[in-house]
Structure formats: structure tokens, C-alpha cells
Amino acid sequence: MPEIPPVPIHWHLPAHPASVRRARHAVTESLPHALRPRLGDDLGLLTSELVTNAIRHGACGKDEDLIELVLWPAEGHYWLAVSDSGIGKPELAYPSADS
């Protein structure tokens, strides 16, 4: 019988700076204890960056804005995704050599 893939873990958080810490904590606490020393810091940093960007650049500024955070363990990897309520699309920046 094939292995059943784990179900992704979802969180919906307010699009507020206080959610960054909550998101980071939620993701690292969701890791198996044995993997936390190896992956906890990296996934925590990645979570902080993605959630901060979603709040700063994607939220519409309404009190009811939410961001969605998904952590999906699959085949020895962890997939992390963040979505926001914004309707815009990311724009590629071309920083100068002095940036």
C-alpha cells in the first residue's frame, strides 16, 4: 500500500506585524522534535521573511485582512507558502551595483 502523504498545515493570521512572531513559532513548533535543531532556525527565518513581505506589500490595509500560511511535509522536504489578500503582483527590481 502506498504511503499517504501528510496533510498540509494551514494557519490564517491577521495581516499585522504581531503575526510574524506567531507564524514563526507555529512553523517551528510543527516540525518533529528531531528536526528542529537542523531546520528550525532556517524555516523560522524563511517564515518571518515571507510573512513580513505579505503584510508589508500584499495586505490591503483593512482590519479584516488575513494572510494564509501553509506548511506541507512531502517526501523528505518541507514546502512553505504564504498568500495575502493583495491583488498586485510582485515586480522584479533591478538594484544598482551600490545597493
Contacts in CASP RR format, 6 or more apart in sequence:
PFRMAT RR
TARGET T0000
AUTHOR 0000-0000-0000
METHOD contacts of the structure
MODEL  1
MPEIPPVPIHWHLPAHPASVRRARHAVTESLPHALRPRLGDDLGLLTSEL
VTNAIRHGACGKDEDLIELVLWPAEGHYWLAVSDSGIGKPELAYPSADS
5 74 0 8 1.000
5 75 0 8 1.000
6 72 0 8 1.000
6 73 0 8 1.000
6 74 0 8 1.000
8 70 0 8 1.000
8 71 0 8 1.000
8 72 0 8 1.000
8 79 0 8 1.000
9 30 0 8 1.000
9 70 0 8 1.000
9 71 0 8 1.000
9 72 0 8 1.000
10 68 0 8 1.000
10 69 0 8 1.000
10 70 0 8 1.000
11 23 0 8 1.000
11 26 0 8 1.000
11 68 0 8 1.000
11 69 0 8 1.000
11 70 0 8 1.000
12 66 0 8 1.000
12 67 0 8 1.000
12 68 0 8 1.000
12 69 0 8 1.000
13 19 0 8 1.000
13 22 0 8 1.000
13 23 0 8 1.000
13 51 0 8 1.000
13 66 0 8 1.000
13 67 0 8 1.000
13 69 0 8 1.000
14 65 0 8 1.000
14 66 0 8 1.000
14 67 0 8 1.000
15 54 0 8 1.000
15 55 0 8 1.000
15 58 0 8 1.000
15 59 0 8 1.000
15 61 0 8 1.000
15 65 0 8 1.000
15 66 0 8 1.000
15 67 0 8 1.000
15 84 0 8 1.000
15 85 0 8 1.000
16 55 0 8 1.000
17 52 0 8 1.000
17 55 0 8 1.000
19 51 0 8 1.000
19 55 0 8 1.000
19 67 0 8 1.000
20 48 0 8 1.000
20 51 0 8 1.000
20 52 0 8 1.000
20 55 0 8 1.000
23 47 0 8 1.000
23 48 0 8 1.000
23 51 0 8 1.000
23 67 0 8 1.000
23 69 0 8 1.000
24 44 0 8 1.000
24 47 0 8 1.000
24 48 0 8 1.000
24 51 0 8 1.000
26 69 0 8 1.000
27 40 0 8 1.000
27 43 0 8 1.000
27 44 0 8 1.000
27 47 0 8 1.000
27 69 0 8 1.000
27 71 0 8 1.000
27 80 0 8 1.000
28 36 0 8 1.000
28 40 0 8 1.000
28 43 0 8 1.000
28 44 0 8 1.000
28 47 0 8 1.000
30 71 0 8 1.000
31 39 0 8 1.000
31 40 0 8 1.000
31 43 0 8 1.000
31 78 0 8 1.000
39 78 0 8 1.000
43 78 0 8 1.000
43 80 0 8 1.000
46 80 0 8 1.000
47 69 0 8 1.000
47 80 0 8 1.000
47 82 0 8 1.000
50 69 0 8 1.000
50 80 0 8 1.000
50 82 0 8 1.000
51 67 0 8 1.000
51 69 0 8 1.000
51 82 0 8 1.000
53 82 0 8 1.000
54 67 0 8 1.000
54 82 0 8 1.000
54 83 0 8 1.000
54 84 0 8 1.000
55 67 0 8 1.000
55 84 0 8 1.000
57 84 0 8 1.000
57 90 0 8 1.000
58 84 0 8 1.000
58 85 0 8 1.000
58 86 0 8 1.000
58 88 0 8 1.000
59 65 0 8 1.000
59 67 0 8 1.000
59 84 0 8 1.000
59 85 0 8 1.000
59 86 0 8 1.000
60 85 0 8 1.000
60 86 0 8 1.000
60 87 0 8 1.000
62 85 0 8 1.000
65 84 0 8 1.000
65 85 0 8 1.000
66 85 0 8 1.000
67 82 0 8 1.000
67 83 0 8 1.000
67 84 0 8 1.000
67 85 0 8 1.000
68 81 0 8 1.000
68 82 0 8 1.000
68 83 0 8 1.000
68 84 0 8 1.000
69 80 0 8 1.000
69 81 0 8 1.000
69 82 0 8 1.000
70 79 0 8 1.000
70 80 0 8 1.000
70 81 0 8 1.000
70 82 0 8 1.000
70 83 0 8 1.000
71 78 0 8 1.000
71 79 0 8 1.000
71 80 0 8 1.000
72 78 0 8 1.000
72 79 0 8 1.000
72 80 0 8 1.000
72 81 0 8 1.000
73 79 0 8 1.000
END
